[in-house]
Amino acid sequence: MGLTSRSLLYAVAFAAVLCVALMVWLWPRLAGRGPLPVLGRLGAIVLTQLSLTAVLALAVNISMGPFYSSWNQLLGRVDTSPVNVTGFSKNGGYGTVGATKGGLVQPAGPNGLDKVHGLPKGPEDQVGKVQSVRIVGRRSNVINPAFVYLPPQYFQKQYERQRFPVIVAISGYPGGTVSLAQHLQVPQTAVKLQAEKQLQPTVIVMVSPTIAPPRDTECVDVPDGPQAETFFTKDLPEALRSSYRVGRDASAWGALGYSSGGTCALELAMRAPDVYPTAAALSPDYRIKNDPTTGDLFGSGEEGKQRRREHDLIWRLENMPIPRASVLVASSEKGEKNFGDTKKFLEAIRPPMTKASIILPEGSHHFTTWRREIQPAMKWMGEQLTFPQDVVDNRKPADRRDPAKKDSDKKDSDKKDSDKKDSDKKDPVSVTQDDAKRNEDEQE
């Protein structure tokens, strides 16, 4: 019987009941003194406890994941070979944390980052850097922890004016930013892919999907409650653009997540494609529902029902305009409860939306599976994101003028010195085309 089989659960539950009944029947007979009765009582207790624990573990594995979909996964005998993306359709001074006006990104304590293995170590212009920060949401009125990975190019002289694409990586619930770095190994994977020239230099921001822990806000603007969607679609982009050299245009932005973080990534791409037109989701759900960890996310009455429907992504595809977005979803034919909904979601997508998928023959709702999927998912995202063409002008205003214009100004100055009297009689200087361009540059 398979590890996720209900038959196995019932058989183990029946065995546990027998163990309890057997212990009750044997206990009077093991009440004597001496080593054998004592060992008998200990054995009965251990056997009963193990049987009950096995029932509980199987029930949690089946209902909450599954975390392990087969005996091989439980025993560590898993396939670690590379996986492929199918259905691919391709669309056509440094920033300092806390140094900007308003302080929307502020330095923070380690928040577990110091315990993560495999992070880049060495000169930042050679290996990059991972920062622990706090994101201040002006509209949502929250302060959220985050990790920010900056690639080596961010610190290199030749890129000092260059903006970079952004991937917002979102953890599952109740996981957090540490899970993205330690278990999913997002920054480590970025370093590897960039070294292999399979990912363009990209800033990666790692966050949790909830802005009001321990409540699971699921990237939803709750009526009269936490405004999680506002945080992700307005506050987070504003904060990052205020402190880092990241792309201004949405084509340079994407969202990635696993489990409920994957659900969040898809929700953002389909509800706010003008902010996150690209999303990759590992083991997502395709609808957001209330549960004991979320509380009431949508409110009551007809408006609440409509909000609930609009957070059902398959319903949106069937009843609302299709967004111009590109999405990748990952699931497993065996071991993932969302496989049926994944097929429905992919089948419902039509232009201008594009789709790609990673479908494993066997997997589970677990980091063992997601670590196989994260590398091709990030590579796919890098192919979707546009490397920003706009640059940051870090020069002093006096240095921004065109060299040709400087030569012209020098000649004018020499002429003015030689014939000051004639110069005083001239009309006020009018703005030339070069002067207008210079003024525009200075305003930028």
matplotlib code that plots the C-alpha trace (Angstrom):
import matplotlib.pyplot as plt

x = [0.0, 1.2, 2.2, -0.8, -3.3, -6.4, -6.2, -2.9, -4.2, -7.2, -5.0, -2.5, -5.5, -6.9, -3.5, -3.3, -6.7, -5.5, -2.4, -4.4, -6.8, -3.9, -2.2, -5.4, -5.8, -2.1, -1.5, -2.9, -0.7, 2.4, 1.8, 4.3, 7.7, 11.0, 12.7, 10.4, 7.1, 8.8, 10.2, 6.8, 5.0, 7.6, 7.3, 3.5, 3.7, 6.3, 4.3, 1.1, 2.7, 4.4, 1.1, -0.8, 2.0, 2.0, -1.7, -1.3, 1.7, -0.1, -3.2, -1.3, 0.7, -2.4, -4.5, -1.8, 0.2, 1.2, 4.6, 5.8, 4.0, 5.9, 7.9, 11.0, 10.6, 10.2, 13.3, 15.3, 15.4, 14.3, 15.0, 17.2, 17.7, 17.0, 13.5, 12.2, 9.8, 7.1, 4.6, 7.1, 6.1, 8.5, 7.3, 8.4, 27.1, 25.2, 21.7, 22.1, 19.5, 17.9, 19.7, 16.7, 14.1, 11.4, 13.4, 11.1, 13.8, 15.7, 18.6, 17.4, 18.9, 19.8, 16.3, 17.9, 20.0, 23.2, 22.2, 21.6, 24.3, 25.6, 25.1, 27.7, 30.9, 33.6, 33.9, 30.4, 31.5, 32.5, 29.9, 27.1, 25.4, 22.3, 20.9, 18.3, 16.0, 12.6, 10.1, 7.9, 4.5, 3.1, -0.4, -0.7, 0.8, 3.0, 6.7, 7.6, 11.0, 12.7, 16.0, 17.4, 19.9, 22.0, 24.1, 27.8, 27.2, 25.2, 28.5, 30.7, 31.9, 30.7, 27.2, 27.1, 24.3, 22.5, 19.0, 18.3, 15.2, 13.5, 12.1, 9.8, 10.1, 7.2, 7.4, 4.6, 2.6, 3.6, 7.1, 9.0, 11.9, 14.4, 12.6, 13.3, 17.0, 17.6, 15.3, 14.3, 17.8, 16.7, 19.9, 22.2, 20.3, 20.6, 24.3, 24.7, 22.5, 24.2, 27.6, 26.4, 25.0, 21.5, 20.1, 20.7, 21.9, 18.7, 17.8, 15.7, 13.5, 12.4, 9.3, 6.4, 2.9, 1.4, 1.7, -0.1, 1.4, 0.3, -2.7, -2.4, -3.5, -2.9, -2.0, -5.6, -6.9, -9.1, -12.2, -11.4, -8.3, -4.7, -4.1, -1.8, -2.5, -1.8, 1.5, 2.6, 1.3, 2.0, 4.2, 6.8, 7.6, 7.7, 10.0, 12.4, 12.6, 13.3, 16.4, 17.7, 18.6, 15.8, 13.6, 10.9, 8.9, 6.7, 8.4, 11.4, 9.3, 8.1, 6.7, 7.7, 6.5, 5.8, 2.6, 0.5, 3.4, 2.8, -0.9, 0.1, 2.4, -0.4, -2.9, -0.5, 0.1, -3.6, -5.0, -2.1, -0.4, 0.7, 2.9, 3.9, 3.3, 5.3, 4.8, 6.1, 4.2, 5.3, 2.5, 0.0, -3.8, -5.9, -8.4, -8.2, -10.5, -11.2, -9.8, -8.9, -5.5, -7.0, -10.1, -12.7, -10.7, -13.6, -16.3, -20.1, -23.0, -22.9, -19.7, -17.9, -19.1, -17.9, -14.5, -14.2, -15.1, -12.5, -9.8, -10.7, -8.2, -10.0, -13.2, -11.4, -10.2, -13.7, -15.6, -13.2, -10.9, -7.8, -4.7, -1.6, 0.6, 3.0, 2.8, 4.5, 2.9, 4.5, 2.8, 3.1, 0.9, 1.2, 1.5, 0.1, -3.5, -3.5, -2.8, -6.4, -6.8, -3.5, -4.7, -8.0, -6.0, -3.7, -6.5, -8.4, -5.6, -5.9, -4.2, -3.0, -1.9, 0.9, 1.7, 4.4, 4.5, 6.7, 4.9, 6.7, 5.6, 5.8, 6.3, 5.0, 4.1, 7.6, 11.0, 12.4, 10.2, 10.4, 14.2, 14.0, 11.7, 13.3, 16.2, 14.2, 11.5, 14.1, 15.7, 12.3, 11.6, 14.9, 13.9, 10.7, 12.0, 13.3, 16.6, 16.0, 17.3, 17.0, 19.9, 20.5, 22.3, 24.7, 26.8, 27.0, 24.8, 27.9, 29.2, 26.0, 26.5, 27.4, 31.2, 30.4, 28.4, 31.2, 33.6, 31.0, 30.6, 34.4, 34.5, 31.7, 33.5, 36.7, 34.8, 33.0, 36.4, 37.8, 34.7, 32.8, 31.2, 29.5, 28.5, 26.6, 24.5, 23.2, 19.6, 19.0, 20.2, 17.4, 17.2, 18.7, 17.9, 21.0, 20.1, 16.6, 18.1, 20.5, 17.7, 15.7, 18.7, 19.1, 15.5, 15.7]
y = [0.0, 3.5, 6.0, 8.2, 5.3, 5.6, 1.8, 2.1, 4.7, 2.5, -0.6, 1.3, 2.7, -0.7, -2.0, 0.9, 0.0, -3.6, -2.5, -0.4, -3.3, -5.7, -3.4, -3.1, -6.9, -7.6, -4.9, -6.9, -9.8, -7.6, -6.1, -8.4, -7.4, -8.3, -7.4, -9.3, -7.7, -4.2, -4.8, -6.1, -2.9, -0.7, -2.7, -2.3, 1.4, 1.9, -0.3, 1.6, 5.0, 4.1, 2.8, 5.9, 8.2, 6.3, 6.9, 10.6, 11.0, 9.3, 11.4, 14.6, 13.5, 12.7, 15.7, 18.5, 17.8, 15.2, 16.0, 12.5, 10.8, 7.5, 5.2, 6.1, 9.8, 9.0, 6.9, 9.5, 7.5, 10.3, 11.2, 14.3, 14.4, 17.8, 18.6, 20.4, 23.2, 22.3, 24.4, 27.3, 30.5, 33.4, 37.0, 39.2, 55.8, 52.3, 52.2, 52.1, 50.5, 53.2, 56.0, 57.3, 59.9, 58.2, 55.1, 52.7, 50.0, 49.8, 47.5, 44.8, 42.1, 38.7, 37.2, 33.8, 34.7, 34.1, 30.4, 29.8, 27.7, 28.2, 32.0, 33.9, 34.8, 37.0, 40.4, 41.5, 42.6, 39.0, 36.9, 39.3, 39.8, 38.9, 41.7, 41.4, 44.4, 45.7, 46.9, 49.8, 49.9, 53.4, 52.4, 49.1, 50.5, 47.5, 46.8, 43.4, 41.6, 40.6, 39.2, 40.9, 39.2, 41.6, 40.0, 40.7, 43.1, 45.4, 46.3, 46.4, 49.7, 49.1, 48.5, 51.4, 53.2, 50.1, 49.0, 45.3, 43.0, 41.9, 38.5, 38.7, 35.3, 34.4, 31.7, 29.3, 29.6, 29.2, 29.3, 32.6, 34.3, 31.8, 28.9, 30.6, 30.9, 27.8, 25.1, 26.3, 27.8, 30.7, 32.9, 29.8, 28.8, 32.3, 32.3, 29.0, 29.9, 33.3, 31.6, 29.2, 32.1, 30.7, 33.7, 37.4, 39.4, 39.8, 41.3, 38.8, 39.9, 37.1, 37.8, 36.0, 36.0, 37.3, 40.8, 40.2, 37.1, 34.7, 35.3, 34.0, 37.0, 35.1, 38.3, 39.6, 43.0, 42.0, 44.4, 46.4, 44.3, 43.8, 45.1, 42.4, 42.9, 46.6, 45.8, 43.6, 45.6, 49.2, 49.4, 46.8, 48.0, 51.6, 50.7, 48.7, 51.4, 54.0, 52.1, 49.9, 50.2, 48.1, 48.3, 51.0, 49.2, 46.2, 44.0, 43.7, 42.4, 38.9, 36.9, 33.4, 31.2, 27.8, 26.5, 29.4, 31.7, 30.2, 31.0, 34.5, 34.8, 33.7, 36.0, 39.0, 38.2, 37.8, 40.6, 43.1, 42.3, 45.9, 45.3, 41.6, 40.3, 37.2, 34.5, 31.0, 28.9, 25.6, 23.5, 26.4, 26.4, 28.1, 29.6, 31.3, 30.0, 30.9, 28.5, 28.7, 30.4, 33.0, 34.0, 35.8, 37.2, 38.5, 39.9, 39.1, 39.7, 39.8, 41.9, 39.2, 36.5, 38.4, 39.0, 35.2, 34.4, 36.9, 35.2, 31.9, 31.9, 29.3, 31.3, 34.4, 32.8, 31.7, 34.8, 37.8, 39.4, 37.4, 39.3, 39.9, 37.8, 34.8, 32.1, 28.8, 26.2, 23.1, 20.0, 16.2, 13.5, 11.5, 12.9, 16.4, 17.2, 20.1, 18.1, 18.0, 21.8, 22.4, 20.7, 22.7, 26.0, 25.3, 24.3, 27.5, 29.8, 31.5, 34.5, 37.1, 35.1, 32.5, 29.4, 26.9, 24.0, 21.6, 18.3, 15.5, 11.9, 11.8, 14.4, 15.8, 19.0, 19.3, 21.0, 17.8, 18.3, 22.1, 22.1, 20.0, 22.6, 25.9, 25.9, 25.5, 27.8, 30.6, 30.0, 30.4, 33.6, 35.0, 34.4, 36.3, 39.4, 42.3, 43.6, 47.4, 49.8, 52.9, 53.8, 55.8, 59.1, 59.3, 62.1, 65.6, 68.1, 70.0, 66.8, 66.0, 68.5, 67.3, 67.6, 69.5, 72.0, 72.5, 73.4, 75.8, 77.4, 77.8, 79.6, 81.8, 82.6, 83.5, 85.7, 87.4, 88.2, 89.7, 91.8, 92.3, 95.5, 93.9, 91.0, 93.3, 94.6, 91.1, 90.0, 87.6, 84.0, 81.8, 78.1, 76.1, 72.5, 71.3, 73.5, 71.9, 68.4, 69.3, 70.6, 67.5, 65.4, 67.3, 66.9, 63.2]
z = [0.0, -0.8, 1.8, 1.0, 0.7, 2.9, 3.2, 4.9, 7.3, 8.2, 8.6, 10.9, 12.9, 13.3, 14.5, 17.0, 18.4, 18.8, 20.5, 23.0, 23.6, 24.0, 26.5, 28.6, 28.6, 29.4, 32.0, 35.0, 34.0, 33.8, 37.3, 39.1, 40.3, 38.7, 35.4, 33.0, 34.1, 34.1, 30.6, 29.5, 30.7, 29.0, 25.8, 25.9, 26.4, 23.6, 21.2, 21.9, 21.6, 18.3, 16.8, 17.8, 16.5, 13.2, 12.8, 13.5, 11.2, 8.3, 8.8, 8.8, 5.7, 3.8, 4.8, 4.9, 1.8, 1.3, 2.6, 1.5, -1.4, -1.4, 0.8, -1.3, -0.5, 3.2, 3.2, 1.2, -2.1, -4.3, -7.9, -8.0, -11.8, -13.6, -14.6, -17.6, -18.3, -20.9, -22.7, -22.8, -24.6, -24.6, -24.6, -26.7, -5.9, -5.2, -3.6, 0.2, 2.5, 4.7, 2.9, 1.0, 2.1, 4.1, 4.9, 3.2, 3.3, 6.6, 7.8, 10.2, 12.4, 11.0, 11.4, 10.9, 7.9, 9.9, 10.3, 6.5, 4.8, 1.3, 1.0, -1.0, 1.0, -0.2, -2.0, -2.9, -6.4, -7.1, -5.3, -4.5, -1.2, 0.8, 3.1, 5.9, 5.8, 6.9, 4.3, 5.4, 3.8, 3.7, 2.5, 4.3, 7.5, 8.2, 8.5, 7.0, 7.2, 4.0, 2.6, -0.5, -2.8, -4.9, -7.7, -8.1, -11.0, -8.7, -7.0, -10.1, -11.5, -15.1, -13.8, -11.3, -13.2, -14.3, -13.1, -12.6, -13.0, -9.8, -8.6, -5.6, -4.0, -1.6, 1.0, 2.0, 5.3, 8.1, 6.6, 6.2, 4.6, 6.2, 4.4, 1.1, 1.8, 3.8, 2.5, -1.0, -1.5, -3.7, -3.4, -3.7, -6.9, -8.3, -7.8, -9.5, -12.5, -13.0, -12.9, -15.6, -17.7, -17.3, -15.4, -16.0, -13.0, -11.0, -7.6, -5.6, -2.7, -0.3, 1.8, 3.6, 2.1, 5.4, 6.7, 10.0, 11.6, 12.9, 10.8, 7.2, 5.1, 1.7, -0.2, 0.2, 1.1, 4.0, 4.5, 7.5, 8.1, 6.8, 3.3, 2.0, -1.7, -1.4, 0.3, -2.6, -5.5, -4.2, -1.0, -1.9, -5.4, -4.1, -1.3, -3.5, -6.2, -3.6, -2.2, -5.0, -8.7, -9.9, -13.1, -13.3, -15.9, -15.0, -17.6, -15.3, -12.4, -11.6, -8.6, -7.6, -4.7, -3.3, -1.7, -0.5, -1.7, -5.2, -4.9, -4.0, -7.0, -9.4, -7.8, -8.2, -11.9, -12.7, -10.6, -11.1, -14.4, -14.7, -11.6, -11.9, -15.4, -14.8, -12.1, -11.3, -8.7, -7.2, -5.8, -5.6, -4.9, -7.5, -5.2, -1.8, 0.9, 4.5, 7.2, 10.9, 10.0, 7.7, 9.5, 7.2, 4.3, 2.1, 4.3, 4.2, 1.9, -1.9, -2.0, 0.1, -2.2, -5.2, -3.6, -2.9, -6.6, -7.9, -5.9, -7.6, -10.5, -12.6, -12.2, -13.3, -16.5, -17.3, -16.4, -16.5, -19.2, -19.6, -18.3, -20.4, -18.1, -18.4, -15.8, -14.9, -12.6, -11.1, -9.9, -9.8, -11.3, -8.1, -4.6, -5.2, -4.4, -6.8, -10.0, -11.2, -10.6, -12.3, -15.5, -15.4, -14.9, -17.8, -20.0, -19.2, -20.2, -23.5, -25.2, -24.4, -21.3, -21.9, -19.9, -19.0, -16.7, -14.7, -14.2, -12.3, -12.4, -8.6, -6.0, -2.8, -1.0, 0.4, -0.2, -1.6, -4.6, -4.8, -4.8, -8.0, -9.5, -8.4, -10.8, -14.0, -12.6, -12.0, -15.3, -17.0, -15.1, -16.2, -19.8, -19.3, -17.5, -19.5, -18.5, -17.8, -20.5, -18.3, -16.1, -12.9, -13.4, -10.4, -11.8, -10.3, -12.1, -13.2, -14.9, -16.8, -19.5, -23.0, -23.7, -26.9, -25.0, -22.5, -25.4, -26.8, -23.4, -23.1, -26.4, -25.4, -22.1, -24.0, -26.3, -23.4, -21.7, -24.9, -25.7, -22.5, -23.7, -26.8, -24.6, -22.2, -25.1, -26.1, -25.5, -22.6, -23.4, -24.9, -24.1, -27.0, -27.8, -26.0, -22.9, -22.8, -23.0, -20.2, -18.0, -18.6, -17.6, -14.4, -13.5, -14.0]

ax = plt.figure().add_subplot(projection="3d")
ax.plot(x, y, z, "-o")
ax.set_aspect("equal")
plt.show()
